[in-house]
């Protein structure tokens, strides 16, 4: 238990569906991150939020839409995804230095 | 963009053996982190290093922040079956909540 929770843990969706991934951190951290992890690729940073403000968008397609309502919660809204978007989506949080990851959401797009 | 070269890519070892893996970069880093990821789970932080030359242990794990600040290594002594997983190095070039750069991982298999 790292203090970062993610729901759902598994998700199967069609290309026309809209779904949301949720992340919550119980560590009092001020930064939160979304990463994408595909097979045989390094972790890919998607978005960074510092004090609820988005500070980095790593050229992510607009079919991924993040939302950070407060410093403890982070969402990733998904719509009209493609099969190549199937991956493990990881949330992380940090306070200055080390990042702590959640267990991830395994997403399959059909 | 930034890249970390992590090696080896994979290792098969006998239970009880020691393991060593490393990460190198062409750029200087301020922070080095080592993570372990089990199948279907997120990476778990093992060791964090913040100063050049720093040597830190966590049980049977030992990691060092290279003097040049361009490399780091992780050693696992007397490996056991539960050490199986993927080990990632990560570095940060600047202090604070700046993005980490990750290596591609070392997949460790332990033969009992």
Interface residues (C-beta under 8 A of the other chain):
Chain A: X2 X4 X6 X30 X31 X33 X40 X41 X42 X43 X45 X48 X50 X55 X56 X90 X92 X94 X95 X96 X97 X98 X99 X100 X101 X102 X103 X104 X106
Chain B: X31 X33 X35 X40 X41 X42 X43 X44 X45 X48 X50 X88 X90 X92 X95 X96 X97 X99 X100 X102 X103 X104 X105
